[in-house]
Amino acid sequence: MSSIVDDAMDFRRPLSVVAPTLDGDVLGVLAGAHEEFTGRRIHQVLGRGSEAGVRKAADRLVEQGIVTRRQAGQAKLYSLNRNHLAAGCIEGLGSLREKLIKKLKGVVGKWETPPAYMALFGSVARGEAGPQSDLDLFVLRPPGTLASNPVWQEQLAKLENDATVWTGNEARIVQFRVKDLKDPEVRKIVREVQREGVPIYGDPSRLRLPLRKVRRTA
């Protein structure tokens, strides 16, 4: 059972963990791309606030030195000042989803009983998760391992708890046996995992149903 953490991560606004303002959102956009943005483009990417508010936030960041501004005709172009001492920290916060994926892979890769396949799916996998979103993990149990196996149970319980603590978003593991993949309801989840899931361990081809044998007639 996962422990509950009150303050969860907003994967849509990764810098809100330390800067829950429009300034932090602007920094998140600029940290995620090695290119210049107009105030209008930043606003379009964010999809929140006003265009005037975004420009004011960007100009405040210019005054602090963490953002550079260049005049190009009538347009002002903004970019993250990657030579700034704080730039590395900001880029790190902007890549929290990638850090989570790397951590999950590292932990599961050391399991005594590894899964046949595991993937991150749902809103966190898409980078759309907010503070109220669950962290969904799809697990295909390896053949020959019972759900009641103590080692297996302990691994899953620890991962749920740890992943919840890492992000604040409650981790939720759904596990199936290989033969469960034939179930129509399970196939709905599998199709979502195949479509947008992020592989954590194993080969995604394990999710494919075996081809039916065709009986030959003489």
N, C-alpha and C positions, 0 to 999 in steps of 0.2 A: 504494500500500500504506500503510495507516494505521500511524502510530507507536504503540507500546504505552505506556500510562501506568499505573503501578502502583496509584495511588490513584484509584478511580473514584467518581462521584457516586451517592448513593443518593437517587433522586427521591422515594421514599416518606418519607424523613427528610431534607429539604433542609438543615436546620440542623446536621446531623451533620458537615458539612464543617468546622465550627469548634467545635461542641459535641456530641460523640458520646456524650451521656448522656441520661437520661430528662428532665432539665431542658430540653435542647435540643428534644426531641420535644414537650414541653408548649408551649414557645414557638412551635414550628412550627404547632401546632393553633390557638393563640390569634391568631397573626399572620395566619392565613388566613381569619379571619371577623371581622366587625364586630358581635359579639354576646358575651353572657356565657355561660360554660360552668360546669357543676358539675364536681366532680372525677370523678364517675361518667361524665359525658358525654365528658370529655376521654379517659378510659380507653377508652370504647367506640370513639371515633374512632381512637385509636392502635392498639388491638388488641394491645398488648404490655405487659409489666410487670404490676404488681398495682395495684388501685384505691387501696390505701393508699399505695403508692409514688408514684403519680401525684399524690395529694393533698400528700404531703410535698414533692415537687418543686415543685408550684405554690406552696406556702407559702414555700419557700426563695426563689422568684422574687419573691414579695410583699415579703419582707425586703430584697431588693435594689432594690426600687422599680420594676422593669420590668413587674410584673404588679400589678393592683389586685384587691382582694377585697372583696366586699359581702355582708353577711348578709341573707338573705331567708327569714325563718322559721327552719326547721331547716337550710336549705341554705346553702352558701357558694358564691357566684358569682364566677368569675375572668374577667378580661379583660386584654388587653394594654394597658399604659399608653402610649397613643400620643403623649402629651406628653413622654415620656422621651426624652432625647437619643439613646439607642441604638435607639429604636423604628424609625426609618427604615432602619437597617442590617438589623435583624431582618426587617422586611417585605420588604426586597430579597432576602435569603437565602431567604425563604419562597416567593418567586416565581421560582425559578431556571428552572423549566420554561418559563414564559412568556418569560423573558429569552432562553433558547435559541431559541425559536421566532422571536422578533423578530430575533435575530442571523442566523439562517438566511435569513429573508426578505430582510434587508438585503444579505447577501452575494450570494445567487443573483439578486437583482434587478439586480445590476450586471454579470452575466456577459456576455461578448461573444457567446456562443452560448447563449441561455437554453433550458431544457428545454421540451418541450411541456406537461409537468406534473410537479410534484414534491410529495411529501407525506412527512411524518414519520409512521411507523406503529409498531406493536408496543408493547412495555411502556413505553417512554419517552413515546410519544404518550398512553398511558392514565394516565401519572403513577404507574406501578407498578414502574418499573425500580429494581433494586438495583445494588450495586457490580459485580456480575458480568454485568449486562445489556448487550447491544449497543445502539447507537443506530442504528436502522434507517431508511433513506431509500429511498423508491420514486421512480424517475426514469423518465419516458417521454421517450425521445430524439426530438428534433424531426425531422420528415420531411426527407429530403435530407442529413442529417448522419450520416456513417459513424462507427461505434464507434472506428475507427482515426484519426479526425480529431485532430491534435495539440492543437488548442485545446480541444476537447471533453474529451479524455483528461486534459489538465492541470487543467482546471476540477474534474473529478470527484476526481482524486487529491488536489488541494489541499483540497477541501472535506472529504474523508474525514480527512485529517491534522489540519486545523484543528478540526473538530468533536470529534475525539478529545481534542485538547489542551484545548479549552474545558471539557469535562466529565469526562475521564478514562475515560468509557465508549467502547469502541472503535466508531467509526462504520463502518457497513456499507451500501454503496450497491448496490441491485439495479436494473438498468436494462433496459428493454425497448423494442422498436420498436412502432409503432402496430399493425402487422400481427400482432405477437405476442399481442395482446389476445384473439385468437380461440382461442389454445391453452388447453385445459381446465385444465392445471396453473397457467398464468399467471392464469387467471380466479380461482383460489382466493386468490391473493395480492391480486388486484384487489378482490375482495369484502371482504377484510379492510381494505384501504386505504379503500374506500368506507364501510365500517361505522364505523371508529374512527380513520381517519387524520386528521392535521392538515395542511391545505393550506399549502404553502410558496410555490409559484409555479404560475400557470396556472389554467385552468378545469377543475374536477372532471368536467365533462361529457365531457371528452376520453377518459375511461375507458369510456364507454358504447359498446357494439357498434352499428354501423349496422344499421338495420332491413333485413331481407331483402326484396328486391324480389319481388313476387308476379307471376308470369307470367299475363297475361290471355289467355283463350282466346276465340276468336270465337264 
